[in-house]
Amino acid sequence: MDAFARNEARLFAGIIMNRYTERFNSIESLSNVTYIYGTTDEAVGSLTAEEVTFLQSKNATILSGSGGHDEPFEGFIKQGFSEAFGIE
């Protein structure tokens, strides 16, 4: 992806992005949520420190890895299903 397309995608994501840290703040626990993200995701960006802290405070399972948009998901899918649903 070239620099223009990458920046355009980031701008679009920022415009339409919901503030889930605000919307989900009243939810006591997200312990049934497994969140997988890439620390170098150029398509939509990585989680912010505030977002990671929020998920941790709600007891969500967070799986992160280096790589872009798809690589971490592909690398953690088996672990995510195992932790979320007990599927081996």
Buried (B, 14 or more C-beta within 10 A) or exposed (E): EEEEEEEEBBEEEEEEEEEEBEEBEEEEEBEEBBBBBBEEBBBBBBBEEEBBEBBEEBEBBBBBBEBBBEBBBEBBEEEBEEEEEEEE
